[in-house]
């Protein structure tokens, strides 16, 4: 992405210890009482090996979708982005919620099947049939090489 000078956006999942800022349902807030997502803990941090660089963008989310109650939609519009490549996260959780909400906003998505928390052959990848393409890292790299 960097070699093609394409924007890189990190989405960081975090919340207060009491989850009062959790952006999901009340029931979800009770079940989200996981200490790993608390501000300042290891689970709310971006892994050191892939940490953002100075010109990358970091969006903080407090619920499942990277679009809900965040600036992501505005950032993508300002960058004139209409297609997103998604990695990381659980394909049957936050990734699915982000893709479905983003598709409703008019974005196209590629979910990188072997760069998420589920195995590349996971049946959960079928969730995306109506909202996104699924590709392997190798396929995405080939697409980037041919397209730019």
C-alpha beads as a LAMMPS data file, in Angstrom:
LAMMPS data file: protein, C-alpha beads

148 atoms
147 bonds

1 atom types
1 bond types

-500.0 500.0 xlo xhi
-500.0 500.0 ylo yhi
-500.0 500.0 zlo zhi

Masses

1 110.0

Atoms # bond

1 1 1 0.000 0.000 0.000
2 1 1 2.789 2.392 0.905
3 1 1 4.749 1.668 -2.262
4 1 1 1.615 2.546 -4.267
5 1 1 1.078 5.684 -2.148
6 1 1 -2.377 4.496 -1.141
7 1 1 -3.823 5.632 2.194
8 1 1 -3.486 3.273 5.138
9 1 1 -6.104 3.534 7.839
10 1 1 -5.835 1.691 11.128
11 1 1 -8.947 1.139 13.203
12 1 1 -8.217 0.754 16.910
13 1 1 -10.806 -0.845 19.183
14 1 1 -10.894 0.669 22.661
15 1 1 -13.216 1.570 25.496
16 1 1 -13.277 2.850 29.033
17 1 1 -12.960 0.317 31.840
18 1 1 -16.643 0.767 32.730
19 1 1 -17.662 0.473 29.021
20 1 1 -19.880 3.548 29.353
21 1 1 -18.538 4.732 25.975
22 1 1 -19.244 1.437 24.183
23 1 1 -21.129 2.231 20.970
24 1 1 -23.148 -0.963 20.712
25 1 1 -26.331 -2.165 22.365
26 1 1 -26.856 -2.271 26.137
27 1 1 -26.681 -6.048 26.032
28 1 1 -23.463 -5.812 24.070
29 1 1 -22.047 -3.333 26.566
30 1 1 -22.544 -5.866 29.351
31 1 1 -20.896 -8.626 27.334
32 1 1 -18.041 -6.320 26.274
33 1 1 -16.677 -6.115 29.781
34 1 1 -13.392 -7.520 28.517
35 1 1 -10.319 -5.892 30.048
36 1 1 -8.290 -6.363 26.864
37 1 1 -10.138 -3.522 25.102
38 1 1 -9.646 -0.968 27.860
39 1 1 -7.726 2.199 26.924
40 1 1 -4.025 1.696 27.615
41 1 1 -4.068 -2.114 27.793
42 1 1 -2.365 -4.436 25.338
43 1 1 -5.637 -5.297 23.590
44 1 1 -6.406 -1.707 22.673
45 1 1 -2.996 -1.123 21.126
46 1 1 -1.869 -1.740 17.559
47 1 1 0.685 -4.529 17.271
48 1 1 4.224 -3.112 17.309
49 1 1 5.267 -4.867 14.077
50 1 1 2.590 -3.062 12.061
51 1 1 2.257 0.168 14.009
52 1 1 1.160 3.233 12.061
53 1 1 3.651 5.616 10.557
54 1 1 3.372 9.379 10.831
55 1 1 1.336 9.765 7.624
56 1 1 -1.044 6.860 8.353
57 1 1 -4.493 7.501 9.798
58 1 1 -5.780 5.996 13.040
59 1 1 -9.522 5.838 13.705
60 1 1 -10.682 4.911 17.191
61 1 1 -13.840 2.847 17.371
62 1 1 -15.847 1.965 20.424
63 1 1 -18.231 -0.579 18.923
64 1 1 -18.240 -3.241 16.240
65 1 1 -18.335 -1.295 12.976
66 1 1 -15.472 1.013 12.045
67 1 1 -18.114 3.372 10.626
68 1 1 -20.415 3.705 13.653
69 1 1 -19.786 6.899 15.594
70 1 1 -16.343 7.412 14.022
71 1 1 -14.849 9.751 11.437
72 1 1 -14.066 6.937 8.982
73 1 1 -16.778 7.805 6.456
74 1 1 -15.692 11.468 6.346
75 1 1 -12.008 10.505 6.044
76 1 1 -12.715 8.144 3.131
77 1 1 -14.825 10.790 1.391
78 1 1 -12.107 13.417 1.872
79 1 1 -9.568 10.985 0.387
80 1 1 -11.998 10.210 -2.475
81 1 1 -11.823 6.506 -1.638
82 1 1 -14.577 4.232 -2.871
83 1 1 -12.928 0.814 -2.515
84 1 1 -11.417 -0.541 0.710
85 1 1 -9.160 -3.499 1.393
86 1 1 -9.928 -4.892 4.845
87 1 1 -7.606 -6.952 7.041
88 1 1 -7.573 -7.916 10.706
89 1 1 -10.441 -8.606 13.033
90 1 1 -12.957 -11.416 13.206
91 1 1 -14.809 -11.955 9.951
92 1 1 -17.992 -12.837 11.840
93 1 1 -17.775 -9.781 14.098
94 1 1 -16.234 -6.376 13.558
95 1 1 -15.135 -7.020 9.981
96 1 1 -18.641 -8.136 8.998
97 1 1 -20.270 -5.152 10.709
98 1 1 -17.824 -2.729 9.089
99 1 1 -18.281 -4.195 5.602
100 1 1 -22.071 -4.310 5.806
101 1 1 -22.355 -0.746 7.090
102 1 1 -19.779 0.536 4.616
103 1 1 -21.519 -1.212 1.712
104 1 1 -24.681 0.612 2.723
105 1 1 -22.725 3.850 2.422
106 1 1 -21.646 2.937 -1.111
107 1 1 -18.149 1.550 -0.588
108 1 1 -16.798 -1.549 -2.303
109 1 1 -14.766 -3.971 -0.206
110 1 1 -12.167 -6.658 -0.548
111 1 1 -11.745 -8.761 2.601
112 1 1 -8.310 -10.365 2.727
113 1 1 -9.187 -13.904 3.771
114 1 1 -5.780 -14.913 5.097
115 1 1 -5.234 -11.629 6.948
116 1 1 -8.139 -11.866 9.402
117 1 1 -8.748 -13.717 12.677
118 1 1 -10.495 -16.615 10.943
119 1 1 -8.818 -19.195 8.729
120 1 1 -8.861 -18.515 4.976
121 1 1 -11.357 -21.341 4.384
122 1 1 -13.681 -20.279 7.213
123 1 1 -17.406 -20.670 6.460
124 1 1 -17.804 -17.193 7.956
125 1 1 -16.245 -15.753 4.794
126 1 1 -19.496 -16.598 3.005
127 1 1 -21.033 -13.752 5.040
128 1 1 -19.471 -11.370 2.533
129 1 1 -20.941 -12.820 -0.641
130 1 1 -23.373 -9.916 -1.049
131 1 1 -21.181 -7.112 0.271
132 1 1 -17.552 -7.810 -0.607
133 1 1 -15.060 -9.816 -2.564
134 1 1 -12.767 -12.131 -0.642
135 1 1 -9.204 -12.535 -1.800
136 1 1 -5.949 -13.902 -0.434
137 1 1 -2.963 -11.681 0.294
138 1 1 -1.338 -13.007 -2.871
139 1 1 -4.394 -12.117 -4.970
140 1 1 -4.593 -8.609 -3.488
141 1 1 -0.893 -8.007 -4.123
142 1 1 -1.399 -9.124 -7.740
143 1 1 -4.364 -6.785 -8.078
144 1 1 -2.375 -3.860 -6.673
145 1 1 0.523 -4.642 -8.989
146 1 1 -1.743 -4.730 -12.069
147 1 1 -3.952 -1.772 -11.149
148 1 1 -1.449 0.874 -10.148

Bonds

1 1 1 2
2 1 2 3
3 1 3 4
4 1 4 5
5 1 5 6
6 1 6 7
7 1 7 8
8 1 8 9
9 1 9 10
10 1 10 11
11 1 11 12
12 1 12 13
13 1 13 14
14 1 14 15
15 1 15 16
16 1 16 17
17 1 17 18
18 1 18 19
19 1 19 20
20 1 20 21
21 1 21 22
22 1 22 23
23 1 23 24
24 1 24 25
25 1 25 26
26 1 26 27
27 1 27 28
28 1 28 29
29 1 29 30
30 1 30 31
31 1 31 32
32 1 32 33
33 1 33 34
34 1 34 35
35 1 35 36
36 1 36 37
37 1 37 38
38 1 38 39
39 1 39 40
40 1 40 41
41 1 41 42
42 1 42 43
43 1 43 44
44 1 44 45
45 1 45 46
46 1 46 47
47 1 47 48
48 1 48 49
49 1 49 50
50 1 50 51
51 1 51 52
52 1 52 53
53 1 53 54
54 1 54 55
55 1 55 56
56 1 56 57
57 1 57 58
58 1 58 59
59 1 59 60
60 1 60 61
61 1 61 62
62 1 62 63
63 1 63 64
64 1 64 65
65 1 65 66
66 1 66 67
67 1 67 68
68 1 68 69
69 1 69 70
70 1 70 71
71 1 71 72
72 1 72 73
73 1 73 74
74 1 74 75
75 1 75 76
76 1 76 77
77 1 77 78
78 1 78 79
79 1 79 80
80 1 80 81
81 1 81 82
82 1 82 83
83 1 83 84
84 1 84 85
85 1 85 86
86 1 86 87
87 1 87 88
88 1 88 89
89 1 89 90
90 1 90 91
91 1 91 92
92 1 92 93
93 1 93 94
94 1 94 95
95 1 95 96
96 1 96 97
97 1 97 98
98 1 98 99
99 1 99 100
100 1 100 101
101 1 101 102
102 1 102 103
103 1 103 104
104 1 104 105
105 1 105 106
106 1 106 107
107 1 107 108
108 1 108 109
109 1 109 110
110 1 110 111
111 1 111 112
112 1 112 113
113 1 113 114
114 1 114 115
115 1 115 116
116 1 116 117
117 1 117 118
118 1 118 119
119 1 119 120
120 1 120 121
121 1 121 122
122 1 122 123
123 1 123 124
124 1 124 125
125 1 125 126
126 1 126 127
127 1 127 128
128 1 128 129
129 1 129 130
130 1 130 131
131 1 131 132
132 1 132 133
133 1 133 134
134 1 134 135
135 1 135 136
136 1 136 137
137 1 137 138
138 1 138 139
139 1 139 140
140 1 140 141
141 1 141 142
142 1 142 143
143 1 143 144
144 1 144 145
145 1 145 146
146 1 146 147
147 1 147 148
